């Protein structure tokens, strides 16, 4: 598994000297609140211990050179040509951050570039936000090395712009917020409209619980396909209901929405409105009654994503159903959907049992074997070395 020291050593192997520093940012699990962030809503993710590390040293020219532990060939771009029309592939997550800094007011004139080497143990395409981990690690490093003094809130906006403008994925900023604002042992209750991100203690350890991630290995891409269609449906629904965003609607507005909207758009709107309510309730319940009391909310969230937002897949449904049948307190798919991972809140002594049951169920169904592992709420982006 990669680490700060192994990342620094890999950088030295390539460049002949150790990096000036190593920064890291975590992936995230979304406990509840899916497709609410770009609707000005509520989200409740937490940063996980799986991270992306960025070993970085300044250069003497205006070139940014990036290598990945998984893809050793360097990708290079000039600080003079970082726009979306100049970058593509995985390196767009890195170059996009620097481009977004310029778009957000950082003067790139006269600045020199960097050599960057990335390593990661955040699974790709699993709905655990490997992309935001790259963006946030690089943004934190550049902020420090260029002595920009940007706040974490500004870095969130920069990384979101990189994702939206350079990569072309129409996502909100939940992932970047969790990656930059995570606190060990806590979830981050995000109110996108109010621009707040409040830590809420989850008490998993106090209740002898663990959160199991079931990576279905059905990979998704946010830059293409159904994600953008769902976002457009939400925008169409808000427009038809005469509101600025779906955050302006409550469950009391749903009967009128059923009359105004076509069936598909109504179900998309219904998911977002009810999911916002579930996020608020989950944060209240976990604070008042503890994590064992949130199981029904997790299950209801999955049903809404499966039936109303229609972003689940058979592998995700099977993972959730199997975990619940084996005694999980609650389970749901997590992330943008169309693949990725499910989560299950379980008693700590049952992780192996539940994991084996899911693996067997996938084998019986003829699905690719899943990857199952436990995650813990962890700290956000920081400098490691």
Secondary structure, DSSP 8 states (H G I E B T S, - for coil): ---HHHHHHHHHHHHSS--SEEEEEEEEEEEE--S-GGGT-EEEEEEEEEEEEEEEEE-SSSEEEEEESSS-S-EEEETTS-SGGG--STTHHHHHHHHHHHHTT---TT---EEEEEEE-S-TTSSS-HHHHHHHHHHHHHHHHTT----HHHHHHHHHHIIIIII-----SHHHHHHHH--TTEEEEEETTTTEEEEEE--TTTTTEEEEEEE------TTSTHHHHHHHHHHHHHHHTT-SSGGG--GGGHHHHHHHS-HHHHHHHHHHHHHHHHHHHHHHHHHHT-GGG-HHHHHHHHHHHHHTS----HHHHHHHHHHHHTT-SEEEEESSSSSSEEEEEEEGGGHHHHHHHHHHHHHHHT----EEEEE-B---SEE--
